[in-house]
């Protein structure tokens, strides 16, 4: 049985790992994945001293050369280290690993705004695979006196931020194949903004010639827009936090100053 040890972390962080002998099963690849700083589909936790806690979630899946591991069970979730297994004796090096995994897909990822794509590669099942982030994180909150019917994030310069992208296992470069310049959310029941509505989105990194625009709209179609990062590069592995955005009259457009934004390495620790 081939055995994988997979570390999910930025390459510059110190790595630790542990080995546990699993049940031998012909044709099985066993992956042990420890999250040090990368979010799964569970959640991005509250910041504590610059650290965002993240745990594996039930149903998490990794792909190895397009073959899916078994989904993580509820009993195995909720911890920073979990064991994955894929049954496919035909898998041979080099190994290309992707999260989130898709069956039959080995060289592209989908950015849906919610899950950050991660990648790793290697040729020796005995080595420690290190997952890297391919997306940039944006966090913002909207509050105010008006109900929120929809919110969008768009790149008016036409840069692709959401959708399917080819991925380079050398440096994580994303190449749009079937992608869009806009992410959006429509509320079936308008959100009450007396308490802030917080969004954490993951989009393709890059330089944005006309910046990025957040648009909030009420049920009557009135909207407020905020423009930020015009002419700037947003980098993979960074989390950019905007100041609280106020959705209220007068309607129109506002500009978020760069000095009012914060930029952090996405440093997770369990």
Buried (B, 14 or more C-beta within 10 A) or exposed (E): BBBBBBBBBBEEBEEEEEEEEEEEEEEBBBBBBBBBBBBBBBEBEEBEEEBBBBBBBBBBBBBBBBBBBBBBEEEBBEEBBBBBBBBBEEBEEEBBBBBBBBEEBBEBBBBBBEBBBBBBBBEEBEEBBBBBBBBBBBBBBBBBEBBBBBBBBBBBBEBBBBBBBEBEBEEBBBEBEEBBBBBBBEBEEBBEBEEBBEBBBBBBBBEBEBBBBBBBBBEEEBBBBBBBBBEBEBEBBBBBBBBEBBBEEEBEEEEBEEEEBEEBBBBBBB
